[in-house]
Amino acid sequence: MRTILILTACMCLAAGALAGSIVVQKAGGDVSVRHGVTEGWTTVAVGDVLRPNDTMRTGKDGNAVLVLQGMSGTSVKRLSLPAMVIVDMSDIRDLTQEELMLKLTMEKVRSSPEPTAPERLQIPDAGVVHGTDGKSMGQSRENDPQIGRALLNGTKVLCDNGFYATGVLRVMEVFRLYPSLAGVFDHRLLLAEALEKSNLKGEAIAEYGGMTRLEGLTPAQQSLLQSRIAALRK
């Protein structure tokens, strides 16, 4: 049933093509890109044009600047990528409220445990982690929280540039794939603020409320959460 729901939702949404293109304006240190579902990473060069199914990664000493160009070739927005970031180019786009709500439903369905029929054949996990668009996140030996943290760093870049809707979806996916990261205050705050900026007041209140139950909160953190909840309830 869960698979049917996901497939139905996917058929209702066309893949959001970016208006114009994304061009690498600057690249320093360890900066690489992966095309589509391929496992290999290749070095990025200034002037490279990235596609929606590409993923960019910066290493410990890496940094890059991406320029979003309009259909006429004029610069629309610049994104600065610091070190230790992973960003899917498909996330650099705006979603309508309807698209966001449908994709949120898809992500919640993915996150819910699927009932297992007693007679059902259990197939072992292939050990490859996939992104929200079915893109491979690497072999099992790479499947560690460090990748999740790099994805969250990339999500912060998205939110800093106003792409809150895709930021919400990316954080939720990371929490599903790397549950331990959902217990970190700053990571949860990133999700709550993105929900708030996406005009999802009820979801934001629920997330801030859930954060009050995190272990080891400081008085300042507790105060911040209570003030955010109070402001949203006005």
Phi and psi in degrees as a GROMACS rama.xvg file:
@    title "Ramachandran Plot"
@    xaxis  label "Phi"
@    yaxis  label "Psi"
@TYPE xy
-61.3203  -41.8904  ARG-2
-62.2063  -39.5355  THR-3
-63.2636  -42.2648  ILE-4
-62.2929  -43.2794  LEU-5
-64.8022  -44.1415  ILE-6
-64.9133  -39.0554  LEU-7
-63.2811  -43.6419  THR-8
-65.2368  -39.8782  ALA-9
-62.0967  -37.5134  CYS-10
-70.0597  -23.0823  MET-11
-82.3029  -14.7683  CYS-12
-116.076  126.912  LEU-13
-82.811  147.219  ALA-14
-63.0032  126.559  ALA-15
-74.9591  107.63  GLY-16
-79.3684  141.589  ALA-17
-75.9623  139.026  LEU-18
-77.0111  117.22  ALA-19
87.9584  -142.618  GLY-20
-147.447  167.701  SER-21
-115.296  122.942  ILE-22
-119.035  138.337  VAL-23
-78.6414  111.97  VAL-24
-89.2695  -38.605  GLN-25
-139.735  148.445  LYS-26
-153.445  123.648  ALA-27
-133.96  143.216  GLY-28
71.3811  -144.468  GLY-29
-84.4521  99.6007  ASP-30
-133.813  126.25  VAL-31
-140.894  166.933  SER-32
-136.408  147.087  VAL-33
-119.556  133.313  ARG-34
-98.9398  120.565  HIS-35
60.533  -135.596  GLY-36
-94.116  9.66988  VAL-37
-67.2182  152.631  THR-38
-88.616  -19.6039  GLU-39
-83.0488  146.344  GLY-40
-109.055  137.513  TRP-41
-120.702  150.688  THR-42
-66.232  139.661  THR-43
-90.2711  143.732  VAL-44
-122.813  149.05  ALA-45
-58.2805  133.417  VAL-46
98.1029  -11.6411  GLY-47
-61.2597  139.498  ASP-48
-102.206  122.886  VAL-49
-96.9768  147.729  LEU-50
-103.487  162.831  ARG-51
-58.7587  -26.1687  PRO-52
-93.6943  13.9161  ASN-53
-91.6106  154.967  ASP-54
-127.157  131.075  THR-55
-105.581  144.261  MET-56
-135.461  135.31  ARG-57
-113.118  142.149  THR-58
-89.8415  -165.042  GLY-59
-62.4323  -30.6001  LYS-60
-113.733  18.7725  ASP-61
-96.4372  154.532  GLY-62
-159.914  154.044  ASN-63
-154.828  159.906  ALA-64
-127.418  125.182  VAL-65
-107.204  141.258  LEU-66
-116.928  124.376  VAL-67
-88.0223  121.139  LEU-68
-106.894  141.9  GLN-69
-75.6685  178.545  GLY-70
-61.82  -26.2519  MET-71
-85.6796  -4.31151  SER-72
94.0471  -1.96686  GLY-73
-79.4948  150.317  THR-74
-72.382  130.078  SER-75
-105.082  -41.7112  VAL-76
-156.42  147.808  LYS-77
-116.349  132.026  ARG-78
-114.938  124.321  LEU-79
-97.4797  123.775  SER-80
-105.065  116.057  LEU-81
-79.5548  -169.651  PRO-82
-70.8127  154.804  ALA-83
59.7235  54.43  MET-84
-130.088  142.139  VAL-85
-125.544  127.159  ILE-86
-135.332  128.113  VAL-87
-82.6902  130.441  ASP-88
-63.2255  -26.4021  MET-89
-66.7145  -16.8674  SER-90
-84.3125  -10.6028  ASP-91
-88.2445  70.7047  ILE-92
-163.591  161.065  ARG-93
-94.1812  146.883  ASP-94
-116.83  146.538  LEU-95
-72.9401  164.359  THR-96
-61.0659  -36.7522  GLN-97
-66.2775  -42.7459  GLU-98
-62.8151  -42.3667  GLU-99
-62.8121  -45.7482  LEU-100
-63.7194  -38.7517  MET-101
-67.2259  -42.9351  LEU-102
-68.4048  -33.2235  LYS-103
-62.5575  -40.757  LEU-104
-62.3631  -42.0474  THR-105
-60.426  -43.594  MET-106
-68.1  -37.5681  GLU-107
-66.2411  -36.4681  LYS-108
-65.5031  -42.407  VAL-109
-61.5404  -36.714  ARG-110
-77.5633  -20.1999  SER-111
-78.6679  142.324  SER-112
-65.4591  136.447  PRO-113
-94.0574  126.923  GLU-114
-58.3096  141.394  PRO-115
-108.239  119.852  THR-116
-73.2168  139.791  ALA-117
-57.8485  -33.7225  PRO-118
-89.4366  -0.141004  GLU-119
-76.5777  135.615  ARG-120
-72.3444  125.767  LEU-121
-90.7431  120.027  GLN-122
-102.259  123.751  ILE-123
-59.4005  149.382  PRO-124
-64.5769  136.217  ASP-125
-73.8703  -10.6823  ALA-126
83.0104  19.9402  GLY-127
-119.056  129.528  VAL-128
-95.2033  134.164  VAL-129
-115.242  150.982  HIS-130
-84.3751  -175.836  GLY-131
-65.4967  -21.5265  THR-132
-103.266  19.066  ASP-133
80.1368  13.38  GLY-134
-86.3455  133.186  LYS-135
-68.3329  135.479  SER-136
-100.425  10.1937  MET-137
120.983  169.397  GLY-138
-70.9265  166.027  GLN-139
-59.5601  -30.5149  SER-140
-67.9286  -19.083  ARG-141
-94.3007  -6.83344  GLU-142
-79.729  77.9171  ASN-143
-135.829  165.195  ASP-144
-58.0721  -22.4096  PRO-145
-60.3352  -37.2544  GLN-146
-65.7838  -42.1975  ILE-147
-59.4978  -42.2808  GLY-148
-65.2006  -37.7079  ARG-149
-65.854  -37.0696  ALA-150
-66.0876  -38.9252  LEU-151
-67.3458  -37.4489  LEU-152
-60.3835  -40.4003  ASN-153
-65.6464  -35.9621  GLY-154
-64.4266  -37.4536  THR-155
-62.0466  -38.7003  LYS-156
-61.1436  -43.509  VAL-157
-58.4953  -49.3034  LEU-158
-67.1053  -37.2507  CYS-159
-61.8594  -22.0876  ASP-160
-106.946  14.0731  ASN-161
89.2337  5.14929  GLY-162
-92.8653  67.309  PHE-163
-71.9491  -38.1388  TYR-164
-63.6306  -49.743  ALA-165
-68.5611  -27.6328  THR-166
-63.6417  -42.3819  GLY-167
-57.4219  -49.0571  VAL-168
-64.2892  -38.3264  LEU-169
-68.3728  -42.4148  ARG-170
-61.8653  -44.4571  VAL-171
-62.0267  -38.6761  MET-172
-65.6913  -42.224  GLU-173
-62.1197  -42.5734  VAL-174
-62.7824  -34.8006  PHE-175
-68.6183  -40.3505  ARG-176
-81.4834  -30.2676  LEU-177
-130.258  75.6761  TYR-178
-55.4192  -31.0889  PRO-179
-62.8747  -27.2159  SER-180
-73.365  -18.0032  LEU-181
-75.0953  -6.881  ALA-182
-94.6559  5.3289  GLY-183
-97.0806  126.845  VAL-184
-54.7326  -50.22  PHE-185
-62.8059  -33.7875  ASP-186
-68.3058  -43.1074  HIS-187
-68.1578  -35.4333  ARG-188
-63.2408  -36.567  LEU-189
-59.4679  -43.9313  LEU-190
-66.9059  -46.7864  LEU-191
-60.7571  -43.821  ALA-192
-67.1404  -36.6837  GLU-193
-66.4989  -39.0451  ALA-194
-62.3354  -43.3729  LEU-195
-62.2202  -45.5121  GLU-196
-68.412  -21.9974  LYS-197
-86.0014  8.53298  SER-198
64.1117  31.4199  ASN-199
-104.999  75.5624  LEU-200
-61.8587  -46.6578  LYS-201
-61.8566  -43.8789  GLY-202
-65.2715  -37.4428  GLU-203
-66.7519  -42.6376  ALA-204
-61.03  -43.1443  ILE-205
-62.5422  -38.5855  ALA-206
-70.5595  -44.6513  GLU-207
-60.4702  -40.4768  TYR-208
-63.7891  -40.6882  GLY-209
-64.1107  -32.5086  GLY-210
-67.6507  -25.269  MET-211
-65.4036  -15.4842  THR-212
-95.5769  3.18884  ARG-213
-66.5173  146.704  LEU-214
-77.7395  146.164  GLU-215
75.3511  22.401  GLY-216
-68.8267  140.642  LEU-217
-82.7328  161.39  THR-218
-55.7314  -37.1123  PRO-219
-65.6627  -39.4564  ALA-220
-67.8029  -42.3683  GLN-221
-60.7539  -42.8719  GLN-222
-63.4905  -41.1691  SER-223
-60.3858  -45.523  LEU-224
-64.2316  -44.0682  LEU-225
-63.9226  -38.5399  GLN-226
-68.779  -37.5573  SER-227
-65.2045  -42.9907  ARG-228
-63.306  -44.9132  ILE-229
-61.679  -40.621  ALA-230
-65.843  -39.3048  ALA-231
-72.2884  -25.1826  LEU-232
-84.7695  -5.27759  ARG-233
